[in-house]
Amino acid sequence: MTPATTLTTDRLTLRLPQAADLPTYTAFCASDRSRFVMGPFDAVQAFNKLCAMVGHWTLRGFGRYVMDLGGRGIGHVGPLAMDARDLPEFTWTLWDPAAEGQGLATEAALAVKAHLFEDLGWTEMIIRIQPGNTASCRSAERIGAVLTDAEAPDWYPGALTYRLTAGGAA
């Protein structure tokens, strides 16, 4: 079964990334907010990263959705598989600081998790989060992820690894 290209929640439309997202995403990448994802990044790196998000859908057949609130992208959420031999990594990032503290990332993550696990039959993903990113750690726990003792990968030093399974609590 093919992943949906659009999902909806009570407050969000989850859609494929598009060119109109580049200015907001570039501003996020240039900000200190990107420190939890190995940033900040310059405009060229931001462009490359957004292109990777777009291309992931073509190369893997699934990918990350943009969280759209009122017609503008405020973040992204969904699976990432840099190496097809590994479990997909479930990711989310709020680009807009005004979107924090409203439960939007958790709402989006729950919708994508339900689609992948219930509609498409996925059974497991991992989540990697920097220990200082307490909001994302709380979101991971709210969607049913369990902290493991797995070592962080070389490309993301110090990251905590959570396991998310189809049977995990929501």
N, C-alpha and C positions, 0 to 999 in steps of 0.2 A: 504494500500500500504506500502511496506517495504522501509525504507531509503536506498539510494545507499551507498555502502561501499567505493566508490571512486568518487570524484568530481574533476573537473579541472577548473582552471581559466587561465587567460593569462600567469601568471608566476608560479603558484603553482599546485601541485597535493595534494588534500586533501584525506587522506587515513586513514585506521584504525591504531591505535597505535601498535607497534611491539617491540620485545625485543631489537632490534638494537637502539631504541630511548632512552633506559635507561641511558647510559652515559651522553648524552646531557641534558636529563631531570634532572638527579641527579645533574649535575653541576649548572643548573638553580636553583634548589631547595636549594642548599647550598649557593647561592649568595644573596646579598642584593636585587637583582631584584625581589626576591620572597616575599618581604615585603608586596606587595599589595594583596597577596593571603594567608596571615597569616604565612608566612615563616620568616626566613629560616628554612629548614628541613634537618635532617641528611639523610644519604644514605638509612637507613632502612625505614624511613618515605617516602622518594622519591620512593622507590620500592613499598611500599604499595599504594601510590597515583597513580602510573602508573598502578598497578594491578587493582585498582578501575576503572580507565579509560577504561582498556581493558574489565573488567567484566561488566561494565555498558551496553555495547552492548548486552551481553548475558541476563542480568537480565531485561533490559527495552526495548530491541529491537531497540535502537538508542543510540547515544552518541556523544562524541567529536572526531573530526578528527585531525590527525596530519598534520600540514602545512609542506609539503615537498618541498624544494627548491633545485633543482639540485641533488636530491638523498639523501638529509639529512633533518631530522626533525628540524624545527626551532621554532616550537610552536604548540599550539593546539587551536581548535575552535569548538564550537557546543553546543548542549543542554545537560544539566545535570538535573536529577530529583532524588534528594536524597530521597524525600518523594513523592510517586506517587500521593498523594492527592493534591499536590501543583502544580502551574504552573511550567513548566520547566524553568530553568535559562539558559540563553544564555551566554556562556563564551568564552573568548579568552585570550591567553597569548603568548607573544613572548618569547621563551626561550633564544634566541641568541641576545645579544645586537646589533650585527652588522645588524640585520634585522629591527631595529627601524628606523622610519622616512621615510620609503619607501612606506607606504600605504598597506603593505602586510596583516596586521591584518584586516583592513577594507575590502580589496579585498576578503579575505577568508570569513569574516563574511557575506558579501553581497551574496556570492555564497551559503553558507549554509542556510542563511535566505530564499533565492529564492527557494532552494530545499524543505525546510520544508513547507513554506507557499504556494508556487505555485504548486509544484509537489505533496506534501503530504496532503495539505489542513489544516495545522495547522493554528490557528488564533491568538494566543497570547503567548508571553513569557515575562519573566522579565530579567533584567540585573542588577547585583549589582556590584558597583565599589567604591573603596575607593576614597574619595574626592581629595586626593593628586595625583591621577593617571589621570592627565589631558589628556594624550594621549588617554587613553581608554574612557574617557568621550567624547572627540571629535569623536572618532570612533563610539560610541553609537549614537551620534547625526547624524553622516553621514549616518548611516544605517536606520535612521528614528525613533529611540527610543526617547521617551519623558520622561523627569524627572518628578517623582511623589513626593508626600510628605509622602510616606509610610515609616514607621519606619524600621530601620535596624534590621535584626534578631539577636538574642542573640549570635549566633555563628560567626557573622561577624559585630562586633560593629562599628558604625559610617558610614557604607556603604550607598551610595546613591542608590536608586532604580529607574530604568528606566522601562518603559513599551514599549514593541515592539509588534505591531499588524500587521496583514496582510495588512491592509489599510495604514500603515505608509509610509511616503515618503522614497524614496531610494536615 
